[in-house]
């Protein structure tokens, strides 16, 4: 066989020698997907007409407050037990979530230790990246698959060890020995000469058995590599949420983590924005995000499916009277969490 080191550069083969990749930069990043033969327009989904929001009852608010207080060792239960609810103000909001599931493809040169495989580089044209079959995962699931492109593999000398199969031992820097750990390289200890190193201050390197060289990590000592064009297929679910303006009674960090109740879900190849939604800002966010996703991700990937979800985040400000003063707490989320940053009956306690 002809010396591959003379044919190809040290690290990888030139694309000009791979039929079908002559004018193609193999390491050129993500590859734009082929355009569909006919553009596919999104279709409007069925939007429910009833967006009614169930109100929180006083019993539910009181029970949530008692659970909240009992989880804090320094909170007295008196406000929760004796406080009288005087008002309940709804501050409910919605969370819109858009998911765009894409498939992206890129190529790069890869190599592995040569183990006698047949190099299939020949005059037959290698398949283009978007024509190679790849099995996708479940929808809206991230996954990566690497595929060796047929008719692109060659055998070449290892560029790391220059086809010697050996490289310098990292542990001893090629010397074949290391400092004695018993005497710290002095050759002496409290009893006189160090017996571990025979008073030499150094011992044979156990990593390379005193040779100063080890098998090359790149070729595993085989001296040669199988180099090929590797196709990387990446499926990714791009998720973006919108919860609107700052809620007047709930901090933004708690609003973002709030457990919502799903009211609407729709998935299609390409989505149509919300129509008839009672909150104009939410409908506008839907239109903006869908347009942005379809424009941005179609440049470097293939959009396989989109999904939009609307969740209700119940938020109720509960005003109560205790010891002649008015206080409030906030019950939020589908699981009735409580937020109260100014609880009126706390004490100092020490955990032993």
NULUM-18287 format. One record per residue (C-alpha): residue number from 0; residue in three letters; x, y, z. Coordinates in Angstrom, 3 decimals, padded with zeros to 6 digits, always signed. Layout:
BEGIN
+------+-------+----------+----------+----------+
! dogu ! lumti !       c1 !       c2 !       c3 !
+------+-------+----------+----------+----------+
!  NUM !   ALA !        X !        Y !        Z !
...
+------+-------+----------+----------+----------+
This chain:
BEGIN
+------+-------+----------+----------+----------+
! dogu ! lumti !       c1 !       c2 !       c3 !
+------+-------+----------+----------+----------+
!    0 !   UNK ! +000.000 ! +000.000 ! +000.000 !
!    1 !   UNK ! +001.209 ! +003.507 ! -000.780 !
!    2 !   UNK ! +002.537 ! +005.451 ! +002.207 !
!    3 !   UNK ! -000.521 ! +007.402 ! +003.410 !
!    4 !   UNK ! +001.658 ! +009.945 ! +005.199 !
!    5 !   UNK ! +002.949 ! +011.078 ! +001.825 !
!    6 !   UNK ! -000.566 ! +011.294 ! +000.380 !
!    7 !   UNK ! -002.372 ! +013.150 ! +003.141 !
!    8 !   UNK ! -001.660 ! +015.885 ! +005.703 !
!    9 !   UNK ! -000.783 ! +014.768 ! +009.237 !
!   10 !   UNK ! -004.220 ! +015.203 ! +010.810 !
!   11 !   UNK ! -006.857 ! +014.541 ! +008.157 !
!   12 !   UNK ! -007.430 ! +013.901 ! +004.494 !
!   13 !   UNK ! -008.245 ! +016.743 ! +002.109 !
!   14 !   UNK ! -011.840 ! +016.915 ! +000.904 !
!   15 !   UNK ! -010.608 ! +017.138 ! -002.691 !
!   16 !   UNK ! -009.677 ! +013.435 ! -002.530 !
!   17 !   UNK ! -013.184 ! +012.356 ! -001.473 !
!   18 !   UNK ! -015.573 ! +012.150 ! -004.440 !
!   19 !   UNK ! -018.655 ! +014.230 ! -003.725 !
!   20 !   UNK ! -016.770 ! +016.481 ! -001.302 !
!   21 !   UNK ! -014.333 ! +018.130 ! -003.688 !
!   22 !   UNK ! -015.629 ! +021.673 ! -003.179 !
!   23 !   UNK ! -017.004 ! +021.070 ! +000.273 !
!   24 !   UNK ! -015.471 ! +022.257 ! +003.518 !
!   25 !   UNK ! -015.902 ! +019.189 ! +005.721 !
!   26 !   UNK ! -015.396 ! +021.132 ! +008.964 !
!   27 !   UNK ! -017.712 ! +023.916 ! +007.905 !
!   28 !   UNK ! -020.138 ! +023.721 ! +010.851 !
!   29 !   UNK ! -023.862 ! +023.029 ! +010.602 !
!   30 !   UNK ! -025.187 ! +022.317 ! +007.139 !
!   31 !   UNK ! -028.359 ! +024.010 ! +005.898 !
!   32 !   UNK ! -031.085 ! +021.451 ! +005.217 !
!   33 !   UNK ! -032.426 ! +021.017 ! +001.705 !
!   34 !   UNK ! -035.399 ! +023.201 ! +000.885 !
!   35 !   UNK ! -038.764 ! +021.395 ! +000.732 !
!   36 !   UNK ! -040.113 ! +020.904 ! -002.760 !
!   37 !   UNK ! -043.260 ! +022.810 ! -001.774 !
!   38 !   UNK ! -043.565 ! +025.195 ! +001.171 !
!   39 !   UNK ! -045.838 ! +023.933 ! +003.923 !
!   40 !   UNK ! -047.988 ! +026.558 ! +005.622 !
!   41 !   UNK ! -048.957 ! +026.181 ! +009.285 !
!   42 !   UNK ! -052.591 ! +025.485 ! +010.068 !
!   43 !   UNK ! -054.550 ! +027.166 ! +012.875 !
!   44 !   UNK ! -055.292 ! +024.902 ! +015.806 !
!   45 !   UNK ! -058.543 ! +024.627 ! +017.706 !
!   46 !   UNK ! -058.479 ! +027.170 ! +020.543 !
!   47 !   UNK ! -060.872 ! +026.473 ! +023.443 !
!   48 !   UNK ! -063.492 ! +029.154 ! +024.018 !
!   49 !   UNK ! -063.731 ! +028.627 ! +027.782 !
!   50 !   UNK ! -060.773 ! +030.092 ! +029.669 !
!   51 !   UNK ! -062.517 ! +030.140 ! +033.065 !
!   52 !   UNK ! -060.272 ! +030.158 ! +036.111 !
!   53 !   UNK ! -061.422 ! +028.314 ! +039.257 !
!   54 !   UNK ! -061.298 ! +030.514 ! +042.355 !
!   55 !   UNK ! -059.340 ! +029.545 ! +045.477 !
!   56 !   UNK ! -061.622 ! +028.875 ! +048.448 !
!   57 !   UNK ! -061.010 ! +030.218 ! +051.957 !
!   58 !   UNK ! -060.575 ! +026.674 ! +053.296 !
!   59 !   UNK ! -057.903 ! +025.958 ! +050.667 !
!   60 !   UNK ! -056.119 ! +029.231 ! +051.430 !
!   61 !   UNK ! -056.170 ! +028.597 ! +055.184 !
!   62 !   UNK ! -054.952 ! +024.997 ! +054.802 !
!   63 !   UNK ! -052.079 ! +026.096 ! +052.522 !
!   64 !   UNK ! -051.093 ! +028.800 ! +055.029 !
!   65 !   UNK ! -051.007 ! +026.323 ! +057.927 !
!   66 !   UNK ! -048.830 ! +023.921 ! +055.922 !
!   67 !   UNK ! -046.477 ! +026.796 ! +055.107 !
!   68 !   UNK ! -046.172 ! +027.866 ! +058.758 !
!   69 !   UNK ! -045.637 ! +024.310 ! +060.020 !
!   70 !   UNK ! -042.659 ! +023.925 ! +057.661 !
!   71 !   UNK ! -040.815 ! +026.785 ! +059.432 !
!   72 !   UNK ! -039.522 ! +025.939 ! +062.895 !
!   73 !   UNK ! -039.305 ! +029.582 ! +063.944 !
!   74 !   UNK ! -042.862 ! +030.534 ! +062.952 !
!   75 !   UNK ! -045.607 ! +030.688 ! +065.554 !
!   76 !   UNK ! -048.842 ! +029.034 ! +064.421 !
!   77 !   UNK ! -050.985 ! +031.772 ! +065.985 !
!   78 !   UNK ! -051.487 ! +033.913 ! +062.820 !
!   79 !   UNK ! -052.457 ! +030.842 ! +060.814 !
!   80 !   UNK ! -054.764 ! +029.500 ! +063.551 !
!   81 !   UNK ! -056.332 ! +032.755 ! +064.758 !
!   82 !   UNK ! -056.068 ! +035.090 ! +061.763 !
!   83 !   UNK ! -059.343 ! +036.047 ! +060.072 !
!   84 !   UNK ! -059.388 ! +036.225 ! +056.286 !
!   85 !   UNK ! -060.834 ! +039.565 ! +055.187 !
!   86 !   UNK ! -060.195 ! +039.543 ! +051.429 !
!   87 !   UNK ! -059.008 ! +037.305 ! +048.616 !
!   88 !   UNK ! -057.695 ! +039.008 ! +045.499 !
!   89 !   UNK ! -056.987 ! +036.972 ! +042.333 !
!   90 !   UNK ! -053.809 ! +037.920 ! +040.429 !
!   91 !   UNK ! -053.777 ! +034.901 ! +038.106 !
!   92 !   UNK ! -051.489 ! +034.862 ! +035.117 !
!   93 !   UNK ! -050.619 ! +032.590 ! +032.213 !
!   94 !   UNK ! -047.431 ! +030.980 ! +031.045 !
!   95 !   UNK ! -046.930 ! +030.351 ! +027.342 !
!   96 !   UNK ! -044.341 ! +027.773 ! +026.312 !
!   97 !   UNK ! -043.075 ! +027.145 ! +022.797 !
!   98 !   UNK ! -041.025 ! +024.070 ! +021.900 !
!   99 !   UNK ! -039.351 ! +023.645 ! +018.516 !
!  100 !   UNK ! -037.883 ! +020.209 ! +017.836 !
!  101 !   UNK ! -035.092 ! +020.337 ! +015.255 !
!  102 !   UNK ! -032.589 ! +018.108 ! +013.499 !
!  103 !   UNK ! -029.174 ! +019.562 ! +012.631 !
!  104 !   UNK ! -026.317 ! +017.909 ! +010.739 !
!  105 !   UNK ! -022.598 ! +018.671 ! +010.610 !
!  106 !   UNK ! -019.482 ! +016.893 ! +009.375 !
!  107 !   UNK ! -015.885 ! +016.765 ! +010.524 !
!  108 !   UNK ! -012.859 ! +014.557 ! +010.173 !
!  109 !   UNK ! -012.514 ! +011.801 ! +012.769 !
!  110 !   UNK ! -010.114 ! +008.925 ! +013.302 !
!  111 !   UNK ! -009.633 ! +005.759 ! +015.327 !
!  112 !   UNK ! -006.772 ! +003.292 ! +015.800 !
!  113 !   UNK ! -006.398 ! +001.150 ! +012.687 !
!  114 !   UNK ! -007.436 ! -002.430 ! +013.436 !
!  115 !   UNK ! -007.304 ! -003.966 ! +009.996 !
!  116 !   UNK ! -010.547 ! -002.499 ! +008.670 !
!  117 !   UNK ! -010.946 ! -002.124 ! +004.920 !
!  118 !   UNK ! -010.587 ! +001.512 ! +003.874 !
!  119 !   UNK ! -013.570 ! +002.150 ! +001.612 !
!  120 !   UNK ! -012.281 ! +005.345 ! -000.039 !
!  121 !   UNK ! -012.770 ! +004.760 ! -003.748 !
!  122 !   UNK ! -014.021 ! +006.561 ! -006.842 !
!  123 !   UNK ! -017.647 ! +005.990 ! -005.786 !
!  124 !   UNK ! -019.188 ! +009.228 ! -004.609 !
!  125 !   UNK ! -019.779 ! +009.540 ! -000.870 !
!  126 !   UNK ! -023.366 ! +010.351 ! +000.163 !
!  127 !   UNK ! -024.191 ! +013.927 ! +001.047 !
!  128 !   UNK ! -025.010 ! +014.536 ! +004.733 !
!  129 !   UNK ! -028.760 ! +015.084 ! +004.416 !
!  130 !   UNK ! -029.230 ! +011.927 ! +002.321 !
!  131 !   UNK ! -027.893 ! +009.599 ! +005.051 !
!  132 !   UNK ! -030.564 ! +007.754 ! +007.039 !
!  133 !   UNK ! -030.631 ! +008.468 ! +010.781 !
!  134 !   UNK ! -033.204 ! +007.194 ! +013.256 !
!  135 !   UNK ! -034.695 ! +010.077 ! +015.270 !
!  136 !   UNK ! -035.572 ! +009.783 ! +018.975 !
!  137 !   UNK ! -039.024 ! +010.460 ! +020.424 !
!  138 !   UNK ! -040.360 ! +013.909 ! +019.599 !
!  139 !   UNK ! -039.070 ! +016.789 ! +021.738 !
!  140 !   UNK ! -036.168 ! +014.689 ! +023.055 !
!  141 !   UNK ! -032.510 ! +015.732 ! +022.798 !
!  142 !   UNK ! -030.243 ! +013.136 ! +021.214 !
!  143 !   UNK ! -026.989 ! +012.938 ! +019.234 !
!  144 !   UNK ! -025.935 ! +010.266 ! +016.753 !
!  145 !   UNK ! -022.547 ! +009.953 ! +015.040 !
!  146 !   UNK ! -022.314 ! +008.115 ! +011.729 !
!  147 !   UNK ! -019.209 ! +007.238 ! +009.716 !
!  148 !   UNK ! -019.879 ! +008.310 ! +006.146 !
!  149 !   UNK ! -019.307 ! +005.453 ! +003.674 !
!  150 !   UNK ! -016.642 ! +005.788 ! +000.961 !
!  151 !   UNK ! -014.622 ! +008.353 ! +002.977 !
!  152 !   UNK ! -012.249 ! +006.241 ! +005.091 !
!  153 !   UNK ! -008.494 ! +006.022 ! +004.502 !
!  154 !   UNK ! -005.555 ! +004.517 ! +006.384 !
!  155 !   UNK ! -002.869 ! +006.984 ! +007.444 !
!  156 !   UNK ! +000.174 ! +007.099 ! +009.711 !
!  157 !   UNK ! -000.518 ! +008.342 ! +013.211 !
!  158 !   UNK ! +000.181 ! +012.059 ! +013.451 !
!  159 !   UNK ! +000.755 ! +012.000 ! +017.221 !
!  160 !   UNK ! +003.608 ! +009.486 ! +017.378 !
!  161 !   UNK ! +004.742 ! +009.830 ! +013.730 !
!  162 !   UNK ! +003.991 ! +006.149 ! +013.164 !
!  163 !   UNK ! +006.262 ! +004.906 ! +015.983 !
!  164 !   UNK ! +003.420 ! +003.658 ! +018.176 !
!  165 !   UNK ! +005.041 ! +005.224 ! +021.241 !
!  166 !   UNK ! +004.939 ! +008.554 ! +023.049 !
!  167 !   UNK ! +006.680 ! +009.981 ! +026.082 !
!  168 !   UNK ! +005.365 ! +008.847 ! +029.447 !
!  169 !   UNK ! +003.521 ! +011.697 ! +031.156 !
!  170 !   UNK ! +004.215 ! +010.402 ! +034.662 !
!  171 !   UNK ! +008.025 ! +010.452 ! +034.438 !
!  172 !   UNK ! +008.472 ! +012.864 ! +031.511 !
!  173 !   UNK ! +010.391 ! +010.217 ! +029.595 !
!  174 !   UNK ! +013.066 ! +009.593 ! +032.225 !
!  175 !   UNK ! +011.841 ! +006.138 ! +033.223 !
!  176 !   UNK ! +011.969 ! +006.920 ! +036.942 !
!  177 !   UNK ! +010.161 ! +009.030 ! +039.555 !
!  178 !   UNK ! +011.123 ! +010.545 ! +042.882 !
!  179 !   UNK ! +010.878 ! +008.094 ! +045.757 !
!  180 !   UNK ! +007.718 ! +008.830 ! +047.737 !
!  181 !   UNK ! +009.139 ! +007.329 ! +050.952 !
!  182 !   UNK ! +012.193 ! +009.588 ! +051.283 !
!  183 !   UNK ! +010.906 ! +012.394 ! +049.008 !
!  184 !   UNK ! +013.888 ! +011.911 ! +046.712 !
!  185 !   UNK ! +016.567 ! +012.364 ! +049.384 !
!  186 !   UNK ! +017.706 ! +008.733 ! +049.555 !
!  187 !   UNK ! +017.645 ! +008.970 ! +053.358 !
!  188 !   UNK ! +015.150 ! +008.519 ! +056.164 !
!  189 !   UNK ! +015.247 ! +008.496 ! +059.970 !
!  190 !   UNK ! +016.891 ! +005.057 ! +060.015 !
!  191 !   UNK ! +019.574 ! +005.920 ! +057.472 !
!  192 !   UNK ! +019.537 ! +004.882 ! +053.831 !
!  193 !   UNK ! +016.090 ! +004.550 ! +052.286 !
!  194 !   UNK ! +015.452 ! +000.894 ! +051.541 !
!  195 !   UNK ! +012.583 ! +001.636 ! +049.164 !
!  196 !   UNK ! +014.866 ! +003.227 ! +046.582 !
!  197 !   UNK ! +018.192 ! +001.721 ! +047.744 !
!  198 !   UNK ! +019.302 ! +005.257 ! +048.740 !
!  199 !   UNK ! +019.106 ! +006.479 ! +045.143 !
!  200 !   UNK ! +016.197 ! +008.859 ! +045.742 !
!  201 !   UNK ! +014.302 ! +007.573 ! +042.726 !
!  202 !   UNK ! +012.362 ! +004.485 ! +041.728 !
!  203 !   UNK ! +011.326 ! +002.894 ! +038.431 !
!  204 !   UNK ! +008.246 ! +004.538 ! +036.935 !
!  205 !   UNK ! +005.349 ! +002.110 ! +037.364 !
!  206 !   UNK ! +003.338 ! +003.698 ! +034.528 !
!  207 !   UNK ! +005.844 ! +002.866 ! +031.788 !
!  208 !   UNK ! +007.803 ! +000.132 ! +033.650 !
!  209 !   UNK ! +010.948 ! +002.228 ! +033.478 !
!  210 !   UNK ! +010.991 ! +002.578 ! +029.693 !
!  211 !   UNK ! +010.123 ! +006.291 ! +029.572 !
!  212 !   UNK ! +007.728 ! +005.588 ! +026.692 !
!  213 !   UNK ! +004.155 ! +004.303 ! +026.538 !
!  214 !   UNK ! +001.779 ! +003.215 ! +023.811 !
!  215 !   UNK ! +000.512 ! +006.224 ! +021.885 !
!  216 !   UNK ! -002.901 ! +007.276 ! +023.181 !
!  217 !   UNK ! -004.084 ! +008.258 ! +019.699 !
!  218 !   UNK ! -003.331 ! +005.036 ! +017.816 !
!  219 !   UNK ! -003.115 ! +002.713 ! +020.870 !
!  220 !   UNK ! +000.286 ! +001.538 ! +019.675 !
!  221 !   UNK ! -000.904 ! +000.417 ! +016.218 !
!  222 !   UNK ! +001.075 ! +003.250 ! +014.518 !
!  223 !   UNK ! -001.727 ! +003.832 ! +012.021 !
!  224 !   UNK ! -005.183 ! +005.395 ! +011.979 !
!  225 !   UNK ! -008.382 ! +004.939 ! +010.064 !
!  226 !   UNK ! -009.474 ! +008.481 ! +009.144 !
!  227 !   UNK ! -012.969 ! +009.213 ! +007.836 !
!  228 !   UNK ! -015.629 ! +011.891 ! +007.533 !
!  229 !   UNK ! -017.993 ! +011.674 ! +010.480 !
!  230 !   UNK ! -021.556 ! +012.903 ! +010.293 !
!  231 !   UNK ! -023.024 ! +014.230 ! +013.528 !
!  232 !   UNK ! -026.818 ! +014.361 ! +013.727 !
!  233 !   UNK ! -028.220 ! +016.391 ! +016.621 !
!  234 !   UNK ! -031.856 ! +016.442 ! +017.630 !
!  235 !   UNK ! -032.616 ! +019.265 ! +020.008 !
!  236 !   UNK ! -035.726 ! +020.615 ! +021.675 !
!  237 !   UNK ! -035.580 ! +024.408 ! +021.886 !
!  238 !   UNK ! -037.824 ! +025.674 ! +024.695 !
!  239 !   UNK ! -038.864 ! +029.243 ! +025.417 !
!  240 !   UNK ! -041.345 ! +030.515 ! +028.017 !
!  241 !   UNK ! -043.266 ! +033.759 ! +028.348 !
!  242 !   UNK ! -045.062 ! +034.766 ! +031.545 !
!  243 !   UNK ! -045.831 ! +038.382 ! +030.799 !
!  244 !   UNK ! -045.168 ! +041.396 ! +032.997 !
!  245 !   UNK ! -043.967 ! +041.312 ! +036.571 !
!  246 !   UNK ! -046.750 ! +040.105 ! +038.851 !
!  247 !   UNK ! -047.693 ! +042.739 ! +041.462 !
!  248 !   UNK ! -047.786 ! +040.286 ! +044.386 !
!  249 !   UNK ! -045.310 ! +037.543 ! +043.485 !
!  250 !   UNK ! -041.549 ! +037.827 ! +042.944 !
!  251 !   UNK ! -040.242 ! +036.888 ! +039.517 !
!  252 !   UNK ! -038.173 ! +033.905 ! +040.714 !
!  253 !   UNK ! -041.217 ! +032.292 ! +042.306 !
!  254 !   UNK ! -043.352 ! +033.138 ! +039.297 !
!  255 !   UNK ! -040.906 ! +031.363 ! +036.965 !
!  256 !   UNK ! -040.805 ! +028.231 ! +039.105 !
!  257 !   UNK ! -044.537 ! +028.141 ! +039.831 !
!  258 !   UNK ! -046.377 ! +024.934 ! +039.033 !
!  259 !   UNK ! -049.011 ! +025.735 ! +036.407 !
!  260 !   UNK ! -052.197 ! +024.000 ! +035.323 !
!  261 !   UNK ! -052.215 ! +023.055 ! +031.652 !
!  262 !   UNK ! -055.126 ! +024.630 ! +029.789 !
!  263 !   UNK ! -054.137 ! +024.100 ! +026.169 !
!  264 !   UNK ! -051.596 ! +022.132 ! +024.146 !
!  265 !   UNK ! -051.148 ! +021.884 ! +020.403 !
!  266 !   UNK ! -048.367 ! +020.427 ! +018.270 !
!  267 !   UNK ! -047.910 ! +020.461 ! +014.502 !
!  268 !   UNK ! -045.097 ! +020.493 ! +011.979 !
!  269 !   UNK ! -045.369 ! +024.311 ! +011.962 !
!  270 !   UNK ! -047.555 ! +026.098 ! +014.484 !
!  271 !   UNK ! -050.061 ! +028.867 ! +014.050 !
!  272 !   UNK ! -050.137 ! +031.578 ! +016.760 !
!  273 !   UNK ! -052.872 ! +031.669 ! +019.414 !
!  274 !   UNK ! -056.110 ! +033.228 ! +018.244 !
!  275 !   UNK ! -058.902 ! +034.294 ! +020.549 !
!  276 !   UNK ! -056.801 ! +034.218 ! +023.704 !
!  277 !   UNK ! -058.248 ! +036.514 ! +026.408 !
!  278 !   UNK ! -054.842 ! +038.052 ! +027.226 !
!  279 !   UNK ! -053.596 ! +040.123 ! +024.234 !
!  280 !   UNK ! -049.985 ! +040.138 ! +025.503 !
!  281 !   UNK ! -049.977 ! +036.333 ! +025.549 !
!  282 !   UNK ! -051.314 ! +036.162 ! +021.994 !
!  283 !   UNK ! -048.686 ! +038.647 ! +020.832 !
!  284 !   UNK ! -045.930 ! +036.638 ! +022.552 !
!  285 !   UNK ! -047.154 ! +033.496 ! +020.785 !
!  286 !   UNK ! -046.982 ! +035.193 ! +017.399 !
!  287 !   UNK ! -043.543 ! +036.695 ! +018.084 !
!  288 !   UNK ! -041.947 ! +033.500 ! +019.435 !
!  289 !   UNK ! -043.319 ! +031.255 ! +016.688 !
!  290 !   UNK ! -042.104 ! +033.616 ! +013.998 !
!  291 !   UNK ! -038.696 ! +033.911 ! +015.673 !
!  292 !   UNK ! -038.248 ! +030.135 ! +016.066 !
!  293 !   UNK ! -039.315 ! +029.322 ! +012.532 !
!  294 !   UNK ! -036.988 ! +031.956 ! +011.112 !
!  295 !   UNK ! -033.988 ! +031.228 ! +013.334 !
!  296 !   UNK ! -033.886 ! +027.437 ! +013.418 !
!  297 !   UNK ! -034.760 ! +026.795 ! +009.776 !
!  298 !   UNK ! -031.458 ! +028.390 ! +008.710 !
!  299 !   UNK ! -029.214 ! +025.670 ! +010.144 !
!  300 !   UNK ! -031.570 ! +022.800 ! +010.918 !
!  301 !   UNK ! -034.718 ! +021.026 ! +009.870 !
!  302 !   UNK ! -037.803 ! +021.754 ! +011.985 !
!  303 !   UNK ! -039.506 ! +018.433 ! +012.665 !
!  304 !   UNK ! -042.291 ! +019.511 ! +015.026 !
!  305 !   UNK ! -043.459 ! +022.414 ! +017.163 !
!  306 !   UNK ! -045.553 ! +022.404 ! +020.330 !
!  307 !   UNK ! -047.204 ! +025.251 ! +022.213 !
!  308 !   UNK ! -048.646 ! +025.023 ! +025.701 !
!  309 !   UNK ! -050.666 ! +027.470 ! +027.793 !
!  310 !   UNK ! -050.647 ! +027.049 ! +031.559 !
!  311 !   UNK ! -052.660 ! +028.886 ! +034.156 !
!  312 !   UNK ! -050.628 ! +030.007 ! +037.163 !
!  313 !   UNK ! -053.164 ! +030.597 ! +039.940 !
!  314 !   UNK ! -052.113 ! +033.473 ! +042.210 !
!  315 !   UNK ! -054.260 ! +034.723 ! +045.086 !
!  316 !   UNK ! -053.412 ! +037.480 ! +047.552 !
!  317 !   UNK ! -055.000 ! +036.549 ! +050.881 !
!  318 !   UNK ! -055.533 ! +039.444 ! +053.306 !
!  319 !   UNK ! -056.130 ! +038.553 ! +056.969 !
!  320 !   UNK ! -056.473 ! +040.313 ! +060.317 !
!  321 !   UNK ! -054.456 ! +039.246 ! +063.363 !
!  322 !   UNK ! -054.088 ! +041.129 ! +066.662 !
!  323 !   UNK ! -055.745 ! +044.232 ! +065.246 !
!  324 !   UNK ! -053.454 ! +044.540 ! +062.216 !
!  325 !   UNK ! -053.840 ! +043.610 ! +058.570 !
!  326 !   UNK ! -051.385 ! +041.213 ! +056.909 !
!  327 !   UNK ! -051.322 ! +039.177 ! +053.714 !
!  328 !   UNK ! -049.775 ! +036.145 ! +052.120 !
!  329 !   UNK ! -049.823 ! +034.816 ! +048.566 !
!  330 !   UNK ! -051.022 ! +031.371 ! +047.497 !
!  331 !   UNK ! -049.688 ! +030.439 ! +044.081 !
!  332 !   UNK ! -049.235 ! +027.566 ! +041.698 !
!  333 !   UNK ! -051.327 ! +024.506 ! +040.986 !
!  334 !   UNK ! -050.054 ! +022.928 ! +044.220 !
!  335 !   UNK ! -050.967 ! +025.934 ! +046.421 !
!  336 !   UNK ! -047.542 ! +027.073 ! +047.543 !
!  337 !   UNK ! -047.385 ! +030.051 ! +049.899 !
!  338 !   UNK ! -045.158 ! +033.120 ! +049.829 !
!  339 !   UNK ! -044.942 ! +035.381 ! +052.861 !
!  340 !   UNK ! -041.830 ! +037.536 ! +053.220 !
!  341 !   UNK ! -043.144 ! +039.448 ! +056.253 !
!  342 !   UNK ! -044.660 ! +036.832 ! +058.559 !
!  343 !   UNK ! -045.780 ! +038.617 ! +061.746 !
!  344 !   UNK ! -044.890 ! +036.015 ! +064.379 !
!  345 !   UNK ! -041.339 ! +034.691 ! +064.182 !
!  346 !   UNK ! -038.923 ! +033.827 ! +066.949 !
!  347 !   UNK ! -035.240 ! +033.016 ! +067.281 !
!  348 !   UNK ! -034.539 ! +029.340 ! +067.713 !
!  349 !   UNK ! -031.392 ! +027.281 ! +067.978 !
!  350 !   UNK ! -030.995 ! +023.891 ! +066.360 !
!  351 !   UNK ! -028.850 ! +021.633 ! +068.557 !
+------+-------+----------+----------+----------+
